[in-house]
Amino acid sequence: MASTDDVRQGVTIYSVADRAGVSIATVSRVLHGSAVVSERTRGKVLEAASELDYLPSGAARSLAARRHATYGLVLPELTGPYYAELLVGFEGRAAELEHSVMLVLAGTKDRGRAVRTLASRVDGIAVLGADAHSMDPVLKPVVVIGGEARPGVEAVATENTESARYLTEHLLQHGRRRLLFVGDPDAAFDVRERHDGFLRAHHDRGLPPAEPVRAEFREHAGVAVAERIIAGEHDPDALVCGNDELALAIMTRLMDGGIDVPGAIAVVGWDDVMTARYVRPGLTTVRQPVQQVGSLAAERLHDLVNGATPSAERRVLPTEVVIRTSCGCPPGPSPASLRPIPATHHTTPPRK
């Protein structure tokens, strides 16, 4: 048996192979659930891994059982309506599939560790906003929400680029020429896509796009951007914001500072949170089917856990541009007009 000191120092796949009397390749096959290994050999490997505590607490024994009837969901936080809607969609579909949900809140730096920890406790894991290329290999199916797919890791998302392109073109059609993108394109893949749409709309017209105003997607960051505009650091006539929280905070602070929105500066957002409908001017934004994304992530985990081959393409759901008055459009007969933006990639809605 391995001593306590040995375990504290950590063991490797070589230790497990030596203890079980098999090759490293065989250990790898067992831990990845390969069916080509005999049950006798599988038992030896799992017993060795358990004795050496090679995986997080109880993982070897969990692998032997193969099923937990639980899916993992890793989110950065739960504040704001986006995360709540995503959780509702994911948990609702998981319940229909007779699975419970284990929720873990983890920031960017802790996502990989959170996924590895969950691997011993769940059948599959969905992670919001993670870069699939930076994810460490795990022993269970992984679905990335709002990120990129890679071999073995699926991704589900909503359409971003064409929606942002249309929204930016809409502002250009209003005669706006000093547009700024507010948000950090390097913060997440979906934000990068939105910024790409902003750039494409400018390039379509032969206009040079301004550098983005990098800001966190938080109310306080929006207020700070507005303060810089009021102070004269920026001189935009339109702002394309990466989310509604930024847009609403900026719009409110600008108006409190005596700046006419949308007369002097048009403001548009992203997400179509409830507040966007009730502020004046009404916020022009992009509506995305967040609950459906959560449902689709649970659906795909279910399929992958049951042997489906991971798709090499992201599964992308369509969005709608919601035109209100913060962009400069006059009030219409209805509270808002919608412009559906179809998914530009392979799309598979959740099964009923």
RAZI-V43214 format. One record per pair of residues at least 12 apart in sequence whose C-alpha atoms are under 10 Angstrom apart, sorted by the first residue. I is the first residue (numbers start at 1). J is the second residue. D is the distance in whole Angstrom. If there is no record, write none. Layout:
I:J:D
I:J:D
//
This chain:
1:19:9
1:48:9
1:51:7
1:52:8
2:15:10
2:19:10
2:48:10
2:51:7
2:52:6
2:53:9
3:52:9
4:52:9
6:52:8
7:51:9
7:52:6
7:53:7
7:54:8
8:53:9
10:52:9
10:53:8
10:54:8
11:49:9
11:52:7
11:53:8
11:54:6
11:55:9
12:49:10
12:52:9
12:53:10
12:54:7
12:55:10
13:25:9
13:27:7
13:28:8
13:49:9
13:54:8
13:55:10
14:27:9
15:48:9
15:49:9
15:52:8
15:54:9
16:28:10
16:44:10
16:45:7
16:46:9
16:47:9
16:48:6
16:49:6
16:50:9
16:51:9
16:52:7
16:53:9
16:54:7
17:44:10
17:45:7
17:48:8
17:49:9
18:45:10
18:48:9
19:44:9
19:45:8
19:47:9
19:48:6
19:49:8
19:51:9
19:52:9
20:41:8
20:42:10
20:43:9
20:44:6
20:45:5
20:46:9
20:47:8
20:48:6
20:49:9
21:41:9
21:44:8
21:45:9
21:48:9
22:41:8
22:44:9
22:45:8
26:41:8
26:42:9
26:45:8
27:41:9
27:42:8
27:44:10
27:45:6
27:46:9
27:48:10
27:49:9
28:45:10
28:139:10
29:42:9
29:45:10
30:42:6
30:43:9
30:44:10
30:45:7
30:46:8
30:60:10
30:63:9
30:64:10
30:139:10
31:45:8
31:46:8
31:49:9
31:55:10
31:59:10
31:60:8
31:63:7
31:64:9
31:138:9
31:139:7
31:140:10
32:63:9
32:137:10
32:138:8
32:139:5
32:140:8
33:63:8
33:64:9
33:66:8
33:139:8
33:140:9
42:64:8
43:60:10
43:61:10
43:64:8
45:60:9
46:59:9
46:60:5
46:61:7
46:62:9
46:63:8
46:64:7
47:60:7
47:61:8
47:64:9
48:60:9
49:61:9
50:62:10
55:116:9
55:117:9
55:119:9
55:120:8
56:116:8
56:117:6
56:118:9
56:119:8
56:120:7
56:121:9
57:117:9
57:120:7
57:121:9
58:120:7
58:121:8
59:117:9
59:118:9
59:119:8
59:120:4
59:121:7
59:122:10
59:139:10
60:120:8
61:120:9
62:119:9
62:120:6
62:121:7
62:122:9
62:123:10
63:119:9
63:120:7
63:121:9
63:122:10
63:123:9
63:139:9
63:140:10
66:120:10
66:122:9
66:123:8
66:305:10
67:121:9
67:122:8
67:123:6
67:124:10
67:305:9
68:99:8
68:100:9
68:120:9
68:121:7
68:122:6
68:123:6
68:124:9
69:94:9
69:95:10
69:97:9
69:98:7
69:99:5
69:100:6
69:101:9
69:121:9
69:122:7
69:123:7
69:124:10
70:94:8
70:95:10
70:98:9
70:99:5
70:100:5
70:101:5
70:102:7
70:121:8
70:122:5
70:123:6
70:124:8
70:125:9
71:90:9
71:91:9
71:94:7
71:99:7
71:100:6
71:101:5
71:102:6
71:103:9
71:118:9
71:119:10
71:121:9
71:122:5
71:123:6
71:124:5
71:125:6
71:126:8
71:141:10
71:298:8
71:301:8
71:302:9
71:305:10
72:90:10
72:91:10
72:100:9
72:101:6
72:102:5
72:103:6
72:104:8
72:114:10
72:115:8
72:118:7
72:119:8
72:121:8
72:122:6
72:123:8
72:124:6
72:125:4
72:126:6
72:127:8
72:142:9
72:298:9
72:301:10
73:87:8
73:90:8
73:91:9
73:101:7
73:102:6
73:103:5
73:104:6
73:105:8
73:114:10
73:115:9
73:118:9
73:122:10
73:124:9
73:125:6
73:126:5
73:127:6
73:128:8
73:142:10
73:143:9
73:144:10
73:145:10
73:294:10
73:297:10
73:298:9
74:102:9
74:103:6
74:104:5
74:105:6
74:106:7
74:107:9
74:111:7
74:112:10
74:114:7
74:115:7
74:118:9
74:125:8
74:126:6
74:127:5
74:128:6
74:129:9
74:130:9
74:144:10
74:145:10
75:87:9
75:103:8
75:104:6
75:105:5
75:106:6
75:107:8
75:108:10
75:111:9
75:114:10
75:126:9
75:127:6
75:128:6
75:129:8
75:130:10
75:145:10
76:104:8
76:105:5
76:106:5
76:107:5
76:108:7
76:110:9
76:111:8
76:127:9
76:128:7
76:129:9
76:130:10
77:104:9
77:105:6
77:106:7
77:107:8
78:105:8
80:218:10
80:245:9
80:273:9
81:271:9
81:272:10
81:273:7
81:274:9
81:290:10
82:271:8
82:272:10
82:273:8
82:288:10
82:289:10
82:290:7
82:291:9
83:128:9
83:290:9
83:291:9
83:294:10
84:290:9
84:291:9
85:289:9
85:290:6
85:291:5
85:292:9
85:293:9
85:294:8
86:128:9
86:145:10
86:289:9
86:290:5
86:291:5
86:292:8
86:293:7
86:294:5
86:295:8
86:297:10
87:101:9
87:103:9
87:290:9
87:291:7
87:293:10
87:294:6
87:295:9
88:290:9
88:291:6
88:292:9
88:294:7
88:295:8
89:289:10
89:290:8
89:291:4
89:292:6
89:293:7
89:294:5
89:295:5
89:296:8
89:297:9
89:298:8
90:126:9
90:290:10
90:291:7
90:292:8
90:293:8
90:294:4
90:295:5
90:296:7
90:297:7
90:298:5
90:299:8
91:103:10
91:291:10
91:294:8
91:295:8
91:298:8
92:291:9
92:294:9
92:295:7
92:298:9
93:291:10
93:292:9
93:294:8
93:295:5
93:296:8
93:297:9
93:298:6
93:299:7
93:302:10
93:350:9
93:351:10
93:352:9
94:294:10
94:295:8
94:296:10
94:297:9
94:298:6
94:299:7
94:301:9
94:302:8
95:298:9
96:298:10
96:299:10
96:352:10
97:298:9
97:299:8
97:302:8
99:122:10
99:123:9
99:298:9
99:302:9
100:122:9
101:122:9
101:125:10
101:298:10
102:118:8
102:121:9
102:122:8
102:125:9
103:118:9
103:125:10
103:126:10
104:117:10
104:118:8
104:127:10
106:127:10
106:128:10
107:130:10
108:128:10
108:129:9
108:130:8
108:131:10
108:187:10
108:188:10
111:127:8
111:128:9
111:129:10
111:130:7
111:131:10
111:134:10
111:135:8
111:136:10
112:127:10
112:130:9
112:134:8
112:135:6
112:136:6
112:137:9
112:138:9
113:135:10
113:136:9
114:127:9
115:127:8
115:135:9
115:136:9
115:137:9
115:138:7
115:139:10
115:140:9
115:142:9
116:135:10
116:136:8
116:137:8
116:138:6
116:139:8
116:140:9
117:138:9
118:138:9
118:139:10
118:140:9
119:138:7
119:139:6
119:140:6
119:141:9
119:142:10
120:138:10
120:139:8
120:140:9
121:140:10
122:140:8
122:141:10
123:139:9
123:140:6
123:141:7
123:142:10
123:301:8
123:302:9
123:304:10
123:305:7
123:306:10
124:138:10
124:139:9
124:140:5
124:141:5
124:142:6
124:143:8
124:298:9
124:300:10
124:301:6
124:302:8
124:304:8
124:305:7
125:138:10
125:140:7
125:141:6
125:142:5
125:143:6
125:144:8
125:297:9
125:298:9
125:301:7
125:305:10
126:141:9
126:142:6
126:143:5
126:144:6
126:145:7
126:154:9
126:155:9
126:156:10
126:294:9
126:297:7
126:298:8
126:300:9
126:301:8
127:142:7
127:143:6
127:144:5
127:145:6
127:146:9
127:147:9
127:155:9
127:297:9
128:143:9
128:144:6
128:145:5
128:146:6
128:147:8
128:155:10
128:156:10
128:157:10
128:188:10
128:294:10
128:297:10
129:144:7
129:145:6
129:146:5
129:147:5
129:148:9
129:155:10
129:157:10
129:187:9
129:188:6
129:189:7
129:190:8
129:191:10
130:143:10
130:144:6
130:145:7
130:146:8
130:147:6
130:148:8
130:155:10
130:188:8
130:189:8
131:144:8
131:145:10
131:146:9
131:147:6
131:148:6
131:149:8
131:150:9
131:155:10
131:188:8
131:189:7
132:144:7
132:145:10
132:147:7
132:148:6
132:149:6
132:150:6
132:151:9
132:152:10
132:153:7
132:154:8
132:155:8
133:147:10
133:148:8
133:149:8
133:150:7
133:151:9
133:153:9
135:150:10
135:153:9
137:152:9
137:153:9
140:153:10
140:301:10
140:304:9
140:305:8
141:153:7
141:154:9
141:300:9
141:301:7
141:302:9
141:303:10
141:304:6
141:305:6
141:306:10
141:307:10
141:310:9
142:154:7
142:155:9
142:297:9
142:300:9
142:301:7
142:304:9
142:305:10
142:310:9
143:155:5
143:156:7
143:296:10
143:297:6
143:298:9
143:300:7
143:301:7
143:304:9
143:310:9
143:314:10
144:156:6
144:157:8
144:297:8
144:314:9
145:157:6
145:158:9
145:190:10
145:293:8
145:294:8
145:296:10
145:297:7
145:314:9
145:315:10
146:158:7
146:159:10
146:160:10
146:188:8
146:189:7
146:190:6
146:191:9
146:293:9
146:314:9
146:315:10
146:316:9
147:188:7
147:189:5
147:190:7
147:191:10
147:314:8
148:189:7
148:190:9
148:312:10
148:313:9
148:314:7
149:310:9
149:311:8
149:312:6
149:313:6
149:314:6
149:315:9
150:310:9
150:311:9
150:312:6
150:313:8
150:314:9
151:310:8
151:311:8
151:312:6
151:313:9
152:304:10
152:309:8
152:310:6
152:311:8
152:312:8
153:304:10
153:309:10
153:310:7
153:311:8
153:312:8
153:313:10
153:314:10
154:297:9
154:300:8
154:301:9
154:304:9
154:309:10
154:310:6
154:311:6
154:312:7
154:313:7
154:314:7
154:315:8
155:297:8
155:300:9
155:310:9
155:311:8
155:312:9
155:313:7
155:314:5
155:315:6
155:316:9
156:293:7
156:294:9
156:296:7
156:297:6
156:300:9
156:313:9
156:314:5
156:315:5
156:316:6
156:317:8
156:347:9
156:348:10
157:190:8
157:288:10
157:289:10
157:290:9
157:292:10
157:293:7
157:294:9
157:296:9
157:297:9
157:314:7
157:315:6
157:316:5
157:317:6
157:318:9
157:343:10
157:345:10
157:347:9
158:190:8
158:287:10
158:288:7
158:289:7
158:290:8
158:292:10
158:293:7
158:314:10
158:315:8
158:316:5
158:317:5
158:318:6
158:319:7
158:342:10
158:343:7
158:344:10
158:345:10
158:347:10
159:190:9
159:193:9
159:194:9
159:288:8
159:289:10
159:315:10
159:316:6
159:317:6
159:318:5
159:319:6
159:320:9
159:341:7
159:342:7
159:343:5
159:344:7
159:345:8
160:189:10
160:190:7
160:191:8
160:192:9
160:193:6
160:194:5
160:195:9
160:196:9
160:197:7
160:270:10
160:286:9
160:288:9
160:316:9
160:317:10
160:318:9
160:319:8
160:341:9
160:343:9
160:344:9
161:190:9
161:191:9
161:192:9
161:193:5
161:194:5
161:195:8
161:196:6
161:197:4
161:198:8
161:199:10
161:200:9
161:201:10
161:341:10
161:343:10
161:344:9
162:193:9
162:194:8
162:196:9
162:197:6
162:198:9
162:200:9
162:201:9
162:318:10
162:319:9
162:321:10
162:341:7
162:342:9
162:343:9
162:344:8
163:193:10
163:194:8
163:197:7
163:198:9
163:270:10
163:285:10
163:286:7
163:287:10
163:318:9
163:319:7
163:320:7
163:321:7
163:339:9
163:340:9
163:341:6
163:342:9
163:343:10
164:191:10
164:193:8
164:194:5
164:195:7
164:196:8
164:197:5
164:198:6
164:199:9
164:200:9
164:201:8
164:240:8
164:241:10
164:242:9
164:269:10
164:270:9
164:285:9
164:286:8
164:321:9
164:341:10
165:193:10
165:194:8
165:195:9
165:196:8
165:197:4
165:198:5
165:199:8
165:200:6
165:201:5
165:202:9
165:204:10
166:197:8
166:198:8
166:200:10
166:201:7
166:321:8
166:339:9
166:341:9
167:194:10
167:197:9
167:198:8
167:201:9
167:240:8
167:268:8
167:269:9
167:270:10
167:284:9
167:285:8
167:286:8
167:321:7
167:322:9
167:323:9
167:327:9
167:339:10
168:180:10
168:181:9
168:194:10
168:195:10
168:197:8
168:198:6
168:199:9
168:200:9
168:201:6
168:202:8
168:238:9
168:239:9
168:240:7
168:268:9
168:327:10
169:197:9
169:198:8
169:200:9
169:201:6
169:202:8
169:204:9
169:205:9
170:201:9
170:323:9
170:327:8
170:328:10
170:329:10
171:201:10
171:237:9
171:238:7
171:239:9
171:240:9
171:266:8
171:267:9
171:268:9
171:327:7
171:328:8
171:329:10
172:201:9
172:202:9
172:205:9
172:238:9
174:238:10
174:266:10
174:327:8
174:328:7
174:329:8
175:237:9
175:238:10
175:328:10
176:236:9
176:237:6
176:238:6
176:239:10
176:264:10
176:265:9
176:266:8
176:327:10
176:328:10
177:202:9
177:207:8
177:208:10
177:209:9
177:236:8
177:237:7
177:238:8
178:208:10
178:209:8
178:210:8
178:234:10
178:235:7
178:236:5
178:237:5
178:238:6
178:239:9
178:265:9
179:198:9
179:202:9
179:209:8
179:210:7
179:211:10
179:212:10
179:235:9
179:236:6
179:237:6
179:238:5
179:239:6
179:240:7
179:265:9
179:266:9
179:267:10
180:198:9
180:209:8
180:210:6
180:211:7
180:212:6
180:213:7
180:234:9
180:235:9
180:236:6
180:237:8
180:238:6
180:239:5
180:240:6
180:241:8
180:267:10
181:194:9
181:195:7
181:198:7
181:199:9
181:209:9
181:210:8
181:211:8
181:212:5
181:213:6
181:214:8
181:215:10
181:236:10
181:238:9
181:239:6
181:240:5
181:241:6
181:242:7
181:268:10
182:195:9
182:211:9
182:212:6
182:213:5
182:214:6
182:215:7
182:216:9
182:217:9
182:221:10
182:222:9
182:225:8
182:239:7
182:240:6
182:241:5
182:242:6
182:243:9
182:246:8
182:247:9
182:250:10
182:269:9
183:195:9
183:212:7
183:213:6
183:214:5
183:215:5
183:216:6
183:217:7
183:218:10
183:221:9
183:222:9
183:240:9
183:241:6
183:242:5
183:243:8
183:246:8
184:212:7
184:213:7
184:214:4
184:215:6
184:216:7
184:217:8
184:241:10
184:242:8
185:212:8
185:213:10
185:214:8
185:215:9
185:242:9
186:214:9
187:214:9
187:215:9
187:216:8
187:217:9
190:242:10
191:241:10
191:242:7
191:243:9
192:242:9
194:240:9
194:241:9
194:242:7
194:270:9
195:212:8
195:240:9
195:241:9
195:242:8
198:210:10
198:212:10
198:240:8
199:211:10
210:236:10
212:240:10
212:241:10
213:225:8
213:234:9
213:239:10
213:241:9
214:242:10
215:241:10
215:242:9
215:246:9
216:242:9
216:243:10
216:245:10
216:246:8
217:241:9
217:242:7
217:243:7
217:244:9
217:245:7
217:246:6
217:247:9
218:243:9
218:244:9
218:245:6
218:246:6
218:247:10
218:249:9
219:244:9
219:245:6
219:246:6
219:247:9
219:248:8
219:249:5
219:250:8
220:245:9
220:246:8
220:249:8
220:250:9
221:245:9
221:246:7
221:249:8
221:250:9
222:241:9
222:244:10
222:245:8
222:246:5
222:247:7
222:248:8
222:249:5
222:250:5
222:251:9
222:252:9
222:253:8
223:246:8
223:247:9
223:248:9
223:249:6
223:250:5
223:251:9
223:252:8
223:253:6
223:254:9
224:246:10
224:249:9
224:250:8
224:253:9
225:246:9
225:249:9
225:250:7
225:253:9
225:254:10
226:246:10
226:247:10
226:249:8
226:250:5
226:251:8
226:252:9
226:253:6
226:254:6
226:255:10
226:257:9
227:250:9
227:253:8
227:254:8
227:257:9
229:250:9
229:254:8
229:259:10
230:253:9
230:254:7
230:257:7
230:258:9
230:259:8
235:265:9
236:264:9
236:265:7
236:266:9
237:261:10
237:262:9
237:263:9
237:264:6
237:265:4
237:266:6
237:267:9
238:261:9
238:262:8
238:263:10
238:264:8
238:265:5
238:266:4
238:267:6
238:268:8
238:326:10
238:327:8
238:328:10
239:251:10
239:265:7
239:266:6
239:267:5
239:268:6
239:269:8
239:327:9
240:266:9
240:267:6
240:268:5
240:269:6
240:270:9
240:284:10
240:285:9
240:327:10
241:267:7
241:268:6
241:269:5
241:270:7
241:285:9
242:268:9
242:269:6
242:270:6
242:271:9
242:285:10
243:268:9
243:269:5
243:270:4
243:271:6
243:272:9
243:273:9
243:285:8
243:286:9
244:267:10
244:268:8
244:269:5
244:270:5
244:271:6
244:272:7
244:273:7
244:274:10
244:275:9
244:276:7
244:283:8
244:284:9
244:285:7
244:286:9
245:269:8
245:270:9
245:271:9
245:272:10
245:273:9
245:275:10
245:276:9
246:267:10
246:268:10
246:269:7
246:270:9
247:267:6
247:268:6
247:269:5
247:270:8
247:276:9
247:283:8
247:284:10
247:285:9
247:326:10
248:267:8
248:268:9
248:269:8
248:275:8
248:276:8
248:279:8
248:282:10
248:283:8
250:267:8
251:265:9
251:266:9
251:267:7
251:268:9
251:279:10
251:280:10
251:281:9
251:283:9
251:326:9
252:279:9
252:280:9
252:281:10
261:280:9
261:281:7
261:325:9
261:326:7
261:327:8
261:328:8
262:281:8
262:325:8
262:326:5
262:327:6
262:328:5
262:329:9
263:326:9
263:327:9
263:328:7
264:328:9
265:326:9
265:327:8
265:328:9
266:283:10
266:284:9
266:325:9
266:326:6
266:327:5
266:328:6
266:329:10
267:281:10
267:283:7
267:284:8
267:285:9
267:325:9
267:326:6
267:327:6
267:328:9
268:282:10
268:283:6
268:284:5
268:285:5
268:286:9
268:322:10
268:323:9
268:324:9
268:325:9
268:326:7
268:327:6
268:328:10
269:283:7
269:284:6
269:285:5
269:286:7
269:287:10
269:321:10
269:322:10
269:326:9
269:327:10
270:283:9
270:284:8
270:285:5
270:286:5
270:287:7
270:288:8
270:321:9
270:322:9
271:284:10
271:285:7
271:286:5
271:287:5
271:288:6
271:289:9
271:290:9
271:319:10
271:320:10
271:321:10
271:322:10
272:284:8
272:285:6
272:286:6
272:287:5
272:288:8
272:320:10
272:321:9
272:322:8
273:285:9
273:286:9
273:287:8
273:288:10
276:322:10
276:324:9
276:326:10
277:322:10
277:324:8
277:335:8
277:336:8
278:335:10
279:326:10
280:324:10
280:325:8
280:326:8
281:324:8
281:325:5
281:326:5
281:327:9
281:328:9
281:329:10
281:330:10
281:331:9
282:323:9
282:324:5
282:325:5
282:326:6
282:327:9
282:331:9
282:335:8
282:336:8
283:322:8
283:323:8
283:324:6
283:325:6
283:326:5
283:327:8
283:336:9
284:321:8
284:322:6
284:323:5
284:324:5
284:325:6
284:326:6
284:327:6
284:328:9
284:329:9
284:336:8
284:337:9
284:338:10
285:320:9
285:321:6
285:322:5
285:323:7
285:324:8
285:326:9
285:327:9
285:338:10
286:319:7
286:320:6
286:321:4
286:322:6
286:323:9
286:338:9
286:339:9
286:340:10
286:341:10
287:318:9
287:319:6
287:320:5
287:321:6
287:322:7
287:338:9
287:339:10
287:340:9
287:341:10
288:317:8
288:318:7
288:319:5
288:320:7
288:321:9
288:341:10
289:317:7
289:318:8
289:319:7
289:320:9
290:317:9
290:319:10
292:317:8
292:349:8
292:350:7
293:315:9
293:316:9
293:317:7
293:349:9
293:350:9
294:350:10
295:349:9
295:350:6
295:351:9
296:315:9
296:316:10
296:317:9
296:348:8
296:349:7
296:350:5
296:351:8
297:315:10
297:350:9
298:350:9
299:349:9
299:350:6
299:351:8
300:315:10
300:348:10
300:350:8
311:346:10
313:345:8
313:346:7
313:347:9
314:345:7
314:346:7
314:347:8
314:348:10
315:343:9
315:344:10
315:345:7
315:346:5
315:347:5
315:348:6
315:349:9
316:342:9
316:343:6
316:344:7
316:345:6
316:346:6
316:347:5
316:348:8
316:349:9
317:341:9
317:342:8
317:343:5
317:344:9
317:345:8
317:346:9
317:347:6
317:348:8
317:349:7
318:340:7
318:341:6
318:342:5
318:343:4
318:344:8
318:345:9
318:347:8
319:338:10
319:339:9
319:340:6
319:341:5
319:342:7
319:343:7
320:337:10
320:338:6
320:339:5
320:340:4
320:341:5
320:342:8
321:336:10
321:337:8
321:338:6
321:339:5
321:340:6
321:341:7
322:335:10
322:336:6
322:337:6
322:338:5
322:339:6
322:340:9
323:335:9
323:336:6
323:337:5
323:338:6
323:339:8
324:336:5
324:337:7
324:338:9
//
